[in-house]
Amino acid sequence: MGVRNRFRSRRNSIFTCLLLHYLLWARSTVQRVSLLKSVRSINQRAWLDQVRSDFESSFMINHSFREDWFSNTQKNLLAGLTTSFALVPECIAFALVAQVNPLMGLYGAFIICALTAIFGGRPGMISGAAGSMAVVIVALVAQHGVEYLLVTVVLSGVLMAFFGLLRLGKLIRMVPHPVMLGFVNGLAIIIAMAQLEHFREATPQGEQWLHGTSLWIMCGLVALTMLVVHVLPRYTKAIPPALGAILGVGLISYGLHLPTRTLGDLAQMAGGLPSLHIPTVPLTMETLRIILPYASLMAMVGLLETLLTFNLTDDISGNRGQPNRECIALGAANIASGLFGGMGGCAMIGQTMINLSSGGRSRLSGLTAGVMILLFVLFLSPLIAHIPLAALVGVMFVVAKETFAWGSLRVLGKVPKQDALIIVAVTMITVFTDLATAVLCGIVIAALNFAWQHALEMRADIDDSEAGIRTYRPHGTLFFASTTHFLELFTLSTDPARVILDCQHLHMADHSAIAAMETLYERYEKAGKHLQVMHLSKRNQVLLQRAGVDVSISRA
């Protein structure tokens, strides 16, 4: 009992001390509050607004990070796995086209796909060693070797990164919709035509088309793959239909020992980790003269295909990406690929469509596809070597069908003839030449059509209400395509001695407009008639004055 009483008294004394300390603290706190009350009343609202803004910003960053990486993790992982299967044969084939080791194509696919997925501006878009860039460097490899290819890839990456740093990615907005339709249709045809190479086999007499049993087995597996891709979503959405088709057809082919070509027949895929390799080329102006044209063309083709695929991905996913960030990331990825012995690359519309149709929307899907490529090279090549090419061909045929804008065929007779011409022209040029040429031709045709149509809108109202005076009131834009029509609006021979040009509804756009105004003034001056300009905007006045054109201007 004595011990308990001593403990209780000690506890009461501690509580008493704490209570006295709290009262003293509260008293001093009340005094401090009274001194700072006016300051707090002034800054409280601003402080709360700042806290609220910081909280919302932090919340949005965290929410955006989760959406970019961890939205529907399972579906994105499976989509990335599916896409990786489709990347392998494409990258090997493109490496063979460029006459380099297939491992260079696989290393390039891993590096570019992974880095653009992590740092790019468009989650869900797949980049890799693309055929459009492989075609560009065939002559370079044949004439100068692989080392020049690697330094060219690095330089093209630098050009891509500068393009993004200069914030020029927004120029993709200038691509007209008919050009986009032609681009999509052309690439769909190219994807389908590229699969026909797998229906050929090497023989002592050279490459020949498959025939007999081999052809029937190939066609049967392709048809089965396409059927599974279309039917599987009706029964389950647990796995992407393309992945289910590849695995299912692969198991059937392996289990029945069907005599059909597999991934292992394309090339040897086993290898080690990519290592840093500085290209051994002389750092001279002669080297720059050799590689700069190829690097510039690679950069142009890569950026065009990437930004067009970027727009398509935006439309499918329903949200907007960051094109300049994507260009910078693509440039950095190509620099890294060149330094680690990989090919150059850009966005791949076929693999992007596979990823999107499989449910891939986050960065995780692209990163998974890139990492799986590396795992195939390091550990899993004996397994994927048994996947029949027919399964991948069937998947790519489905991708080609879904990529083609079938609606564009229905509207060909409804849209203006000029737009229909652009759609058909870009499609055909894409198929028979290359993407860059097709898009540039489409933009030029669209620009010329716009200029022609805009020039036809030039007209003028003529007012003869005042005796001895004729007033012209032109409407429209005066530029290089409309100057001839503008000058034809004036009837110099029948005009009175005094002519008024009312420019209230006239917009002068370029130097051709200045030259047209000067020509008009000189014609009236030679005819002994006076031309008076009214309501010329401040901008147009400055434009004429800078060019040294002296016309009579009235503000009335």
Summary of the structure (lengths in Angstrom):
residues: 556
radius of gyration: 34.4
end to end distance: 112.7
largest distance: 131.3
contacts: 1876
relative contact order: 0.14
helix: 69%
strand: 8%
